[in-house]
Amino acid sequence: MTMEVNSSETTAIAQAKQQFALCFGLLALSVQDLTDEQYNWQPEGTCNPIAKTDAHASLALDFYFNGAMRNEPLIWPTIATAQDLPTDMASLWGYKQPIPQKLIRDYSDKVQGAVFSYLESIRDSDLIREVDSRLWGKRPIGFLLQMISSHTAFHAGEISTLKGIQGLKGQPF
């Protein structure tokens, strides 16, 4: 999913939209040319396959935007149940079957739509409002936006590294 953002806007929310558009673009670029076999390849040691890292990046977005900030049901459990996948991230880490890349990319698109919908619904003044982060107690929305955008970008880098270990090019640029 791509979202057109006005790069001349200077509000904090406009900047957040740009940041998330960049992070989502990096995540999509990092998986765009993978086969399902490469996507699910299990590296040695304790590294996770790209599939689980990609799923985790979107699950975290779903968790924070839909769960913590919007206080709405997560998107993942419905998708997971329909595909006979674990409904929570903790169980997904131990899941041993291949995870379809298209399923995670479609899920990611839905989550990204929810992210941009949420960002359209708030104002700069909302960034100091505290919500239950569900992991670190009450935190300002601005903090959560910074944390989760960084988290998404970090996982795009991790996926690129896992591609490199497989002898593939991480990012196309």
C-alpha positions as CSV (number, residue, x, y, z in Angstrom):
1,M,0.0,0.0,0.0
2,T,1.2,3.5,-0.8
3,M,-0.2,6.7,0.6
4,E,0.3,10.0,-1.1
5,V,1.5,12.5,1.4
6,N,2.0,16.2,1.0
7,S,5.7,16.8,1.7
8,S,5.2,20.5,2.1
9,E,2.9,20.1,5.2
10,T,4.8,20.8,8.4
11,T,2.4,19.7,11.1
12,A,3.6,16.9,13.3
13,I,0.9,14.6,12.0
14,A,1.9,15.3,8.4
15,Q,5.5,14.4,9.4
16,A,4.2,11.2,11.0
17,K,2.4,10.3,7.8
18,Q,5.6,10.9,5.8
19,Q,7.6,8.8,8.2
20,F,5.1,5.9,8.1
21,A,4.9,6.1,4.3
22,L,8.7,5.8,4.1
23,C,8.8,2.9,6.6
24,F,6.0,1.0,4.8
25,G,7.8,1.6,1.5
26,L,11.1,0.1,2.9
27,L,9.2,-2.9,4.3
28,A,7.5,-3.6,1.0
29,L,10.8,-3.1,-1.0
30,S,12.5,-5.6,1.4
31,V,10.1,-8.4,0.5
32,Q,9.0,-7.6,-3.0
33,D,11.2,-10.0,-4.9
34,L,11.2,-13.0,-2.7
35,T,9.9,-16.5,-3.5
36,D,7.9,-18.2,-0.8
37,E,10.8,-20.5,-0.2
38,Q,13.2,-17.5,0.4
39,Y,10.5,-15.8,2.5
40,N,10.2,-18.8,4.8
41,W,13.9,-19.8,4.8
42,Q,15.0,-20.7,8.4
43,P,18.5,-19.3,9.1
44,E,20.9,-21.0,11.4
45,G,21.0,-20.1,15.1
46,T,18.2,-18.2,16.7
47,C,17.3,-15.9,13.8
48,N,13.7,-15.9,12.6
49,P,12.7,-16.4,9.0
50,I,11.7,-13.3,7.0
51,A,8.1,-14.4,7.0
52,K,7.9,-14.2,10.8
53,T,9.8,-10.9,10.9
54,D,7.5,-9.4,8.3
55,A,4.4,-10.7,10.1
56,H,5.7,-9.3,13.4
57,A,6.3,-5.9,11.9
58,S,2.6,-5.7,10.9
59,L,1.3,-7.3,14.0
60,A,3.1,-4.7,16.1
61,L,1.5,-1.9,14.0
62,D,-1.9,-3.6,14.4
63,F,-1.3,-4.0,18.2
64,Y,-0.4,-0.4,18.8
65,F,-2.7,1.4,16.3
66,N,-5.8,-0.7,16.6
67,G,-5.3,-2.1,20.1
68,A,-3.6,0.6,22.1
69,M,-4.4,3.9,20.3
70,R,-7.8,3.1,18.8
71,N,-8.9,0.6,21.4
72,E,-10.4,-1.5,18.7
73,P,-10.1,-5.2,17.8
74,L,-7.0,-6.3,16.0
75,I,-7.1,-7.3,12.4
76,W,-4.8,-10.3,12.7
77,P,-7.0,-12.8,14.7
78,T,-9.7,-12.8,12.0
79,I,-7.1,-13.4,9.2
80,A,-5.2,-16.0,11.3
81,T,-8.3,-18.0,12.2
82,A,-9.4,-18.1,8.5
83,Q,-5.9,-19.4,7.5
84,D,-5.4,-21.8,10.5
85,L,-2.5,-19.7,11.8
86,P,-1.8,-18.8,15.4
87,T,-3.8,-15.8,16.5
88,D,-1.1,-14.3,18.7
89,M,2.5,-13.3,18.0
90,A,3.9,-15.4,20.8
91,S,2.5,-18.5,19.2
92,L,3.5,-17.4,15.7
93,W,7.2,-17.3,16.7
94,G,7.0,-21.1,17.3
95,Y,4.9,-21.9,14.2
96,K,6.7,-24.4,12.0
97,Q,4.7,-24.3,8.8
98,P,5.4,-21.9,5.9
99,I,3.6,-18.6,6.0
100,P,2.2,-17.4,2.7
101,Q,3.9,-14.2,1.7
102,K,0.7,-12.9,-0.1
103,L,-1.3,-13.4,3.1
104,I,1.1,-11.2,5.1
105,R,1.4,-8.6,2.4
106,D,-2.4,-8.3,2.2
107,Y,-2.6,-8.1,6.0
108,S,0.1,-5.5,6.0
109,D,-1.9,-3.4,3.5
110,K,-5.0,-3.6,5.8
111,V,-2.9,-2.5,8.8
112,Q,-1.3,0.3,6.9
113,G,-4.7,1.5,5.9
114,A,-5.7,1.5,9.5
115,V,-2.5,3.5,10.4
116,F,-3.2,6.2,7.8
117,S,-6.9,6.3,8.8
118,Y,-5.9,6.8,12.4
119,L,-3.4,9.5,11.5
120,E,-6.1,11.3,9.5
121,S,-8.3,11.3,12.6
122,I,-6.0,13.0,15.1
123,R,-4.4,16.4,15.4
124,D,-1.0,17.6,16.7
125,S,-2.6,18.3,20.0
126,D,-3.5,14.6,20.4
127,L,0.2,13.6,20.4
128,I,0.6,14.4,24.1
129,R,-2.5,12.4,25.1
130,E,-1.5,9.3,27.0
131,V,-2.9,5.9,26.2
132,D,-2.3,2.5,27.8
133,S,0.6,1.2,25.7
134,R,-0.2,-2.3,26.9
135,L,3.5,-3.0,27.4
136,W,5.0,0.1,29.1
137,G,2.1,1.6,30.9
138,K,0.7,5.0,29.9
139,R,2.6,6.7,27.1
140,P,1.9,9.7,24.9
141,I,0.7,8.9,21.4
142,G,3.6,10.9,20.0
143,F,6.0,8.5,21.8
144,L,4.2,5.4,20.4
145,L,4.3,6.9,16.8
146,Q,8.0,7.4,17.1
147,M,8.6,4.0,18.6
148,I,6.5,2.0,16.1
149,S,7.8,3.8,13.0
150,S,11.4,3.0,14.1
151,H,10.4,-0.6,14.9
152,T,9.0,-1.0,11.4
153,A,12.1,0.5,9.7
154,F,14.4,-1.7,11.9
155,H,12.6,-4.8,10.7
156,A,12.9,-3.8,7.0
157,G,16.6,-3.7,7.7
158,E,16.6,-7.0,9.4
159,I,14.8,-8.5,6.4
160,S,17.4,-7.0,4.1
161,T,20.1,-8.7,6.2
162,L,18.3,-12.0,6.0
163,K,18.2,-11.7,2.3
164,G,21.9,-11.0,2.2
165,I,22.6,-14.1,4.2
166,Q,20.7,-16.0,1.5
167,G,23.0,-14.4,-1.2
168,L,20.2,-12.0,-2.3
169,K,20.3,-8.2,-2.6
170,G,18.8,-6.6,0.5
171,Q,17.2,-3.4,-0.9
172,P,17.0,-2.7,-4.7
173,F,18.9,0.6,-4.4
